[in-house]
Amino acid sequence: PSYLSSNTATNPIAIEVNSRKGSISNGSVVIASITSCTNTSNPSVMIGAGLLAKKAVEKGLMSKPWVKTTLAPGSKVVTNYYEKSGLTPYLEKLGFNLVGYGCVTCIGNSGPLPLEVSKAVNDNDLSVAAVLSGNRNFEGRISPDVKMNYLASPPLVVAYSIAGTMDHDFDKDPLGQDSSGNDVFLKDIWPSMQEIQGVIDSVVTSDMFKKDYSSVFAGDHRWTSLATPEGKTFDWDPKSTYVRKPPYFESMPRNPLPVTDISGARVLAKLGDSVTTDHISPAGSIKVDSPAGKYLAENGVEKSDFNSYGSRRGNHEVMIRGTFANIRLKNLLLDGVEGGFTRNFIDGGKQSTIYDASMAYQDANIALVILAGKEYGSGS
């Protein structure tokens, strides 16, 4: 298949995670996450996921040891009705523990894969997958170790955590065996709409939403204790690595300057089709050895506090260094290289980061162009 590289391992790679043995190969699911506000605001699919987890546990099924499982709903109401319905222990049994509310795995904040899994993936150039209930499956968005991202409903996220691979036909392939040795298929544990609606009717009430959202802007002591500067304009902090005053409006004339011809330009990147907004300006995690990562480190930010490009959109210094920094970007000026790299033709065509090359061209007063195919800039 086209998603496999020529260097990939052809045989399954044996691993051991938390004293559980298994093997992974191309197509293995290494992240299964119920995440994003998109689906987690829907009680039907969330209760459905909880009921499927309950039935799976009762049948003796478990998530595969190489699958990192997380639960990150968009609202505390979800955990409230999970607790009230008694479904939380079953989800936790399969590894779907609460890791936070809001943007987590869907924005690339899933955290690292288990060391054993990450090593097997990278040492053997495996094309592994993430299955999440988010709304974006951009390349490199979810995890730097994961090449394929699939969007699914919360119940299917649970199902794929048990299957452990995308190479699974739910109609024909069993998820496992029960205590009596009988095959268990997805249809055997899939909850009916009547079951789901019955739980919703018994535990989900409008009062739950009113109670949780009545104080949504109150905040805890850390929020309420923040110092609030007074004044009509924003009090810029020159030391902030999150929000900095951008220089682009300084000395800007009232009337825009006329558009001039581009001459003597160099190509900064030659790209193919379907280059998304996430290739152009990624929102996910920041690599330590990237220009943005080096900038943060130079400004005293620890690696554990790098956060994501999305969280630092208020800092132009991070964002210009992050432009075209997607780890899956394929610049056709280079052969077999992925990531935010290009050739610096004023330095003999040497490989360079796109940011460093663009700064060199700017210093030399050389204009730059991007060549790209159809659907350039698609996405959100």
N, C-alpha and C positions, 0 to 999 in steps of 0.2 A: 504493500500500500504506500501511497505517496507521503504519508506522515512519518514513515520510518526512515531513519538515516542509514547510510551504508555501513556505519560502525556499530549498529545496534546488536545486542545479544540476541541470538536466535533461540536459546533455551531459557527456561525459567531460572531465576536467580533465587537461591535459598536464603532466607533471612530469619532472624529471631527477634521479636519485639515483645518486651515485657514477659519473657519466659514462654511465649507462644511462638511456635514455628510455622513457617509458611513459605511461599515462593511468589515472586512477582515477575511480570513480563510485560511486554507491550500491551497496552489496553487496560492494565490494572488500575482500579480506582484507589487512589491514595488519599483523597479528601472527599468526605461526604458531609455537607453542611446545610442545616436548615437555617437560612440566613436571609437578610434583606427585608425591608419593609414591604416589598412587592407582594409576597405570598403570606408573610407571617401576620398580616392584618386580617386574614380570612380564617375565621374559626373552623369552617368546614374542613379545609385541608390540614389545618394544624391538629384538630381533634382526630382527623383521619390518620395522620402520622403517629399520633400517640396510641391509637387503637391498634394500628398495624404493629407497632413496637410491642405492645402488650401481648398480642397473639403470637408474635415471633418468639418472645421470651418464654411464653407458656409452652411452646413447641420445642424449646431447648435450643433455639437458634441464637447465634452471636454474630456481631460484626467481625469482619476479618481483622487480624492483628495489624496489618499494614495500612489500614484505613484510619485516617485522622478524622474523628467525628466531633462535630460541634453544634451547639444550639445557640443562635443569636437572634432572638425575635426582635421585632421593631417596637414592642410595647410590653410593659410589665403586666398588662392585662393577660397576656398569653400565659405567663408563668403562674398567674393567679388561678386561671381556670384549669391549668394542668394539675396544680396542687389540689384544687377542689374536686377534680374528677378522679384523682388517684393515679394519673398516668405518668407522673414525673419519675417514679422509681423504674418503670419499664424503659423509658427513654434513656435514663442514666445507666441502666444495665447494658444497653447497647453502645454506651459511650457518648450519648448526646447530652452532655452536661452544659449547663448555662455558662457561657463565656462572656456575655455582655449584651447590651441592647443597642440596636442601630447598626452602623456600618462596621462590619467585622470582616468575615471571609470575602464578602462580595466586593470589597474595595481593596483586597490584598492584605488584610491584617489577620491572616490565619495563623501567623507565626510559622516557625520552621517545621518541616516534617521530622519525624523521629530520625535520629542520626543514621540508624541502620538502613532505613528506607531511602533517605536522601543519598547515601553513599552508593547503594545498589543502583539507583536511578542514574546517577551521574557517571559512575564508573563504567556502566554498560550502555550508556546513551539510550535509555528506555523512553518511549513515548507513553507516559502515564496520564491518567485523567483525574479531574475533579468533577464531582456532581454536586450542584448546589441549587437552592431554590431562589437564586438571585435573578437579575434581569440583564446581565451583561456577561458574555463569554469571550471577551477580547483576549487575544494572545498575551500571555505573560501577566495578566491582571491578577489572577488568584494566587499563584505561587511561582517563584522562579524555577522550581523543579518540575512544574507541570506544564505540558505542552497542549493538552486538550481539555477544554472546559465545557461541560454539558449542563444545560438548564433543565430542571425537573421540578415536579411538585414535591412538597415535603414528604408525602408517603413514599414516593419513588426514591427520594434521597435515602430514606431508611432502608428500602429494599436493596439499593445498590451497595449500601454499606455491608449488607449481609452477603451479597453476591461477590463483591470484591473485584469485579471486572466488568468492563463494557461488553466483553465477548460472552454475553449471557442471554439466552432466549428464555424470557420468563414464562412463555407458554409451554416450552418443551423441557427446559432444564430445571431441576429442583434446586431450591435454595439450601437444602441440607436435609437431615433426617431427624425425626423425633426420637423420643426415648425408646420407642419400640422398633426403631430401624426403618420406619416408613418414610418414603420421600415426602418432603414438604414443598409445595409449589406456592408461588405468589398468590394464586387464586384461593389457596387454603387459608391465608391470613389476611386477605384484603377485606377491610370492613365494608359493610353495606351502607347505603345512604341512610337507611332506617336506623342503624346502629349509631352512625355519626350524629344524626339529627336528635336522637334520643339523649345523647350526652350533652349536646348543645342546649337542648331545652331544659335540662336539669341543672346545668352549672353556669351557663353564660347568661348574664343579665346586664341590662343597661346601667344598673347601679355600679357595676364593676368599672365601667368606662368613666362614669361620672366621678367616682371616688379617685381613681388614679390620675385623671386628667385635670381635676379641680386644682391640684397643686403642682402641675407639671412645670410651671415657671418659678416655683419657690426656691428650688435648689437646696443642697445640703449646706453644712457650715463652711465648707471650702468655697462654695460659690458666694454665699452671703457675706463672707469675710473679705472678699476681694476689695481692694481699694478702688474707688470710682472717682476719676479726676473730673473736675468741673470745667465748664467752658463750652463755647459754641462749636469749636472745632476739635477734631481728634488729636489727642496728645500722643504723637508718634514717639515710640521708643527706639532709638537708633541701635540698641543692642539686641532687639528682638529678632529671632530667627523664624518667627511665624508671620508677623505683619510688619512690613517696612514701607516707608514712603517711596513710591515709585518716582523715578526722575523724568518720566516721559512727558509730563505736562509742563515741565520747566522750560521757559523760553519758547514755548510753542506760540506761533503767531495766531492772531484772531482768525485770519483767513488762511485756509490750507494752501500750502505751496503747490504749484502745478506739478503734475506727474511728468517725469522726465524719462527719456529712453534709457534702456539698460544696454550697456556696451562693455565689451571686454570681461564678461561675467564668467565665473567658474561654476561647475555643477557641484553642489554640496552633497547631494544624494540623488541617486537614480533608483527609483522605487517601482514596484510592480503595481498590480491591481489591488483593490480593496484595502488600501491603507487607511485605517480608522483614526478617529480622534485620539484613541488610546495609544496608537503608534506615534502620533505627532506630539501629544502631550500626555504622557501616562499619569494615571492617578494612583497607581499601586505603590508597593514598597520601594524604598530607596537603597540601592546597593552601596556597600561601604567604599568600593573602589571606583564608583561613578563620580563625575564632576560634582554633582549635587552632594553626594556623600562626603567627598573631600572638603567641600565648602563648609558643611555642618561640623565636621570634625575639627577643622581649623578655627571654628567659632565656639569650640568648647562643648559641643553636643555629643553625648555618648551614643554609641551605636543603638543601644536599647531605647533611646529617645528619638531616633530618627523619624519615627512615624511614617507618613506616606506623602507622596506628592500632592494628593488631594487635600490633605490637612494643612499643607504649607503653600497653598495657592495665593495667600496674601503676601508672600515674599518673592518678589521678582527675581532675586538672586538665585533662589532655588529653581524657579520655573524656567528661566532661560538655560540653566544647566541641565534641566530635565527634558528639554525639547528634543524629540527624536531619541530619547534614552530608553525606549521600550526594548526589553531584552530579546524580543523575537523579531525586531525590525531586520529586514533583509535589504541591505544597500548593495545594488548590483555593481557598484564600483569596486567591490571587494568580492573575492571568491570564497564561498563556504564560511563566511563570517556572519554571525547574528549579533544584534545589539546596536547601540548608538555609535557606530564607527563609520569612518569614511577615509578617503585619501586626501592628504594635504599636498596639493600640487605645487605649492610654492616652497615645499620642503622635499622635493624629489619624489613626490607621490607616496610618502610614507604613511602607514596606517596611523590614524589619530582618532580621538573621540570627536564626534560632530561638534561639540561645544568648543573644544580647543582649536579645531580647524577653523571654525567660523570666526573666532576671535583673531586668529592669525590673518585671515583674509580681511577682516575689518581694519586691523592695524595697517594693512597694505593698501587699504582703500580699493579693494576689489569687490565688485558686486557678486552676489550669489543667486543661484536659481535651484529650485527643486524640480526634478522631472518625475512624474508619476502617472500611473494608468487610470483606468476608470474607477469610480467610487472613491476617489481620494477625498478624505475628510468625512467619510460616512461614520455614523455612530452617534454619540451624544456628548 
